[in-house]
């Protein structure tokens, strides 16, 4: 029994399973892992047991598969807890199997941040500003976009990768897509390859699926998917964030400010409504809006004022 204030053995195993999942996904912080393991001798034991159980299951998977393809005679909990269950290993080790298989790894960026993560199967995931994403590896790699925008690059060796959004699901093989959440709507751009998109509802995936090819984009929610062609200028705009840039081709000042504000702690605000419709063009860094503000002043006479409350006000 754990002492007062100490984690239980089950909690230690859950923590160990999460660390193993991070290692498998390539997202582990090695220094943080070593600090976690060294802080309590029981953690090292729990982690070693999780690794041993996983290795044993990998070796016996071919023999177990025919049995697991059949509906279980008893509930999963009973199988894992033993009592004759085939998956019980070394007493409590079988209980940890569920945690290992169901654990998800995740990555997050702050406002203005960007990150690249290597996933299982050599899949590369890029995160844009203010983004949260989770992934797990089962039969396929499943990526769940919770917030923000990501780029997913899948090598030719992968037969299927799944991208899950709140109200839609994307199946892709080799290729590259850009996925951005706009509220509950998924804005998907296919840079290379092709994919299929389905709506997601509480009852499950819709039967209707829509194919989206390279050079096309789709807006998808829980009811429909709308596909449109992407001109070369639009593809440049969609992918510019991976170089820490924003590209404008005729966007209004209002649209440009809304886009820039995604990357800024000190937001911009348009004080004069007559400025909102100004048409803009150019390439700017997401790191610092100084060049953008200078271009507004030089080209349109728009000045930027600090309101003293953390907002940059644009006016004539």
N, C-alpha and C positions, 0 to 999 in steps of 0.2 A: 504494500500500500504506500502511496506517495505521502511524504510528510506534509505538514501544513505549509501552504504557499508553494509547494513543488508541483510540477506537472505530473499527471498520471502516466503510466506506461503507454496507454493508448494514445495520449496526446503526444508523447515523445515519438511514437511510431508514425503518427500523422505528420509531424514536423519532418522526420527523416524521409518520408515518402515525398514530401514537397521538395526537399533538397535534391532527391534523386531525379525527380521530374525536371527540375531546373537544369541539372547536369545533362540529361538526355536532350533537352531543347537547346543547349548551348548558351543559356542566359544566366548561368550561375556566376556569382561573385565569389571567387575562390577564397579571398581573405575573409569575407563574411562567413563562409561555410566553415573554415578552419576555426574561427572564433566561436561559432555556435557549437561545434563538436568539442572543443577544448573546455568549454565552460562547465560541462557536467559529464562525468564518465559514463553515465547511463545513455547519453546521446550517441556516443561512439558505438556502444553495444547495439542500440536500436538501429543505427544506420547500417552497421555490418549485417544485421539480421535481415533488413530490407533488401540489401544487395544480394545476399545469399539466396533468399527466397525468389527474387526475380530471375537470377541466373538459373536456378533449378527449373523454374517454369519455362524458360526459354529452351532448355534442353529437352523437356518432356512435352513441349507443345505438340509435336506431330502425333504422339501417342494419345494425347488428351483430346485432340480435335474431333475425332469421330464421336466421342461421348458428348462433347459440348455442343455438337450440332443438333443433338436431340433435346426436346424440351425437358428441363430438370424435373425430377420427381418431387423434389422438395424446394422450398424457398432458398434464395441465394444466401440469406443470412445463416440458415442452418448449415448449408454446405461450407461456408467460410468458418463457422464456429466449430466444426469438427463433428463429433458424435458419429464417426464413420464416414464423414464427408471426404471426398477424394482430394480436396484442395487444402486441408488442414496440414500445416507443416510446423513441427517443433512447437506445439502448443498454440501460442498466440501468433505465430508467424503467418498463418493462413489468413488471419483477420486483416493483416496489413496489405494483402493482395489487392483488395478493393481500393484502398487508398492509393496504391501505386498506379493502378490502371485508370482511376478516375481523376487524379490530380491534374490541374492545369497550371501551366506556366503563364506569366503575363509580363507586359512591358508598358510603361507609361512615359509620356513626355509632358513637361510643363509648357506653359504659354511661351512661344518663341523657341522651344526646343526641337531637336530632331535626333533620331536614333536609328541605327541599323542593327538588326538582330539576325543571327543564323538559326534557322529552325531545322528540325529533322528532315532527312531526305534532301539536304542541300538547298532548301528553299530559303530565299533571302527576303526579309521583311524590313521595309523602311517605314518609320513612323514620322509623321509631320507634327506640327505644333498641337499641343493640348489634346493628345490622343491616348486612348487606353485600349489595349488589345490583349486577347488571351488565345492560347493554342494548346492543343493536346495531340498526341500521336496514338492512334489505334490502328485500324486497318489503313486509314489514310491520315494525313495531317489535316486537322480541322482548326480553322482560324476564326475567332469570333471578334468582330469589331464592335466595341462598346461605345466608343466616342472618337470623333476626329477623322483622320485621313491616313491611309496607308498605301504603299506600293507593294505588290506581291510579285516576286520573280520565281517561277517554277522551272526547273531544268527539264530537259527532254527525257530524262530517266524516270520521271514521275508520271504515273498513269492518271492519278486524280488527286486534286487538292480541293478542299471545301472551304468556302468563305461564307460565314454566317453573319447576317445583319439582323436588326430587330424584326423586320418584316419581309425579308427576302433571303434567298440562299443561292450561292454561285458555285458551280462545279467547273473546274478548269484543269487542263493538263499542262503541257509545257507552254510557256508564254509569260506575259507580263500584263498586269492590270493595275489601275489606280482606283481606289475605292474611298469615297468620302460620304460621311453621313450628313445629310441636311435635314435635321429634325428626325423624323421617322422614315425618310426617303433615302434610299441608297443611290448615289450618283456614281456609276461605274463606267470607267473608260478602259477600253482594251487597246493596249499599246502594241503587243505582239500576241500571235496565236488567236485562240477563240475560246469562248466559254458559253455555258448555258445558265440562264437565270430563272428562278422560280419564286413565286410569292410564298410567304410563310404566314399561316394563321394559327389560331389556337388549336385547330383540328389537325394541323400538319401542313405539309407542302402541297401546293396546288399541282394538279395533273398537267396543266399547261406549262410548257417551258419555252423560253425565247432564246435563240442563239444570237450572240453578239460577237462580231469579228473584229480583227485589228482595224483601227481607223474608225470604229464606231463607239458610241456611248449609249448607256441605258439609264433611265430613271425607274426605279422599282420600289413598290410598296406592297402592302398585303392584298392588293386588288389587281394590279396590272403592272406591265413593263412596257415602257415606251423607248424605242430605239431610234437613234439619230446618227447621221454621219458627222465625223469630226474633221474639219479642215486642218491642214498642217499647222496653222497658227494656233488652233485650239489645243492640239497635242503639245505644242511648245508651252502653252499656258498651264496645262494640266501637270506637266512634269517638271516645271521650272523650280518648284519648291525643293526638289532633291539637290539642287545646286544653291540653295538658300536665296532664291530669287523669286520675284513676282514679275510677270510679263503682262502688259496691257496693250490690247489692240482695239482701240475705239470704245473702251468701257467708259461709263460715266464716272464722274468724280464720286458720286454716292456709292457706286458699286466698288470702286477702287478703295475707298476708305473702309468699307465693310470688310473687304478682303484683307487689307493691311492690318486692321484691328485684331484679326485672329492671332497675329504674331507679337502684339504689343501689350505691355502692362499699362503703359500710359496711352489710353485710347485717343483717337482723333474724333472730332465732332464738327459737323458743318453748321455754322451759325446762320449763314445767309442762304435761304432756300434757293435763290437764283443761281447759286453755284453748283447745285446738285447735278445738273444735266450736262456739265462741261465734258467734252469728249477727250479722253486721254490716250496716250501711247508712250511706250518706253519699257525699259527693263531696270528693275531696282532691287536692292538687297533687302531681304526680310530682316536682317540684323539691326538696321538703323534707318529710320525714315528721313534722315537729313537731306539726302539727295532728292528724294521725292518732294519734300517740302520746298526745297530750293527751286525745283523745276516748276512747281505751282506758282511760286512768286515770280520767276523770270518769264514764264509763258502766259500767265493769266492775271498777275497782280494779286494773287491770293496770299494773305499773310497768315502766319501761325502764331497764336497767342496762348500763353499758359494761363489757365483760369485759376491757378493756385490750389486746385482740388484734384490734381492728377490727370487732367484732361487737356489735350491740345485742341484749341478752337480755331477753325478755319473760317476766315472772313475776308472781305475786301477792305 
